[in-house]
Amino acid sequence: MSKHRDLAVADAAEQLSVAVTRLSDRTRRLVHRQQLLKAAQSVNSNIAAGFGRETLADRNSRLVIARGEAEEPIKHLRVNLASHRITANDYWPLHNRAVTIVKMLNGLMSWRGPTRSLLGALWHLAPYGTSRSGTRAIT
């Protein structure tokens, strides 16, 4: 697997998709097998689509979809565990990865970028003699 532009959540989503596919190949008796596979693959696709958008609102709308898709495998895996179609050793690593993806997406959606107050607080880091517009003052 390759890193996706150093975006940890995309890497985690790709790992989830691969792990669910391998589980599906090993265990043909899965309940909701096709939905589980599609949801796991959709997480990665929606994250990639979200980071291909230009505006924050467009990005976040795709990340909301990805978060919902990340919740779906958790539910399907829980049913398979309860019906003894997969073991706890199969369930917990996938469950934990999906929960981690949900948390990462929540964090990404709550970040709104630098605010004016933050930029003002960082103003003191500008080189001496730099005006607020970023150009050097003539001295």
Secondary structure, 3 states (H helix, E strand, C coil): CCCCCCCHHHHHHHHHHHHHHHHHHHCCCCCCHHHHHHHHHHHHHHHHHHCCCCCHHHHHHHHHHHHHHHHHHHHHHHHHHHCCCCCHHHHHHHHHHHHHHHHHHHHHHHCCCCCHHHHHHCHHHCCCCECCCCCECCC
